[in-house]
Amino acid sequence: MLPGGTRLHTRALTGSITINATDGVLRASLIVESGTCTITGNYPFQGTASSAIALVEGQVDSISATGPNAPLDGVTITASGGTTNIELSF
């Protein structure tokens, strides 16, 4: 079963949002309604820095934590030139 809490925050994003561990987000789901959206982590892996993943209109994505004791941390979602709808589960 994918992690996801009983609380849900939804909004149309037209700028940026950064999700940190202190926010307690277990899952972030998004759909790009118009424009583009980038998702960027801030942690290196095997000595390589994170780079942005770009999504375009109509694409969807979902990022999940491993569980309530390890929420999402260091993830930035940026909508550019349009709107990305996001759902954050706690």
Buried (B, 14 or more C-beta within 10 A) or exposed (E): EEBBBEEEEEEEBBEEBEBBEEBBBBBBBBBBBBBBBBBBBEEEEEEEEBEEEBBEBEEEBEBBBEEEEEBBBEBBBBBBEBBBBBBBBB
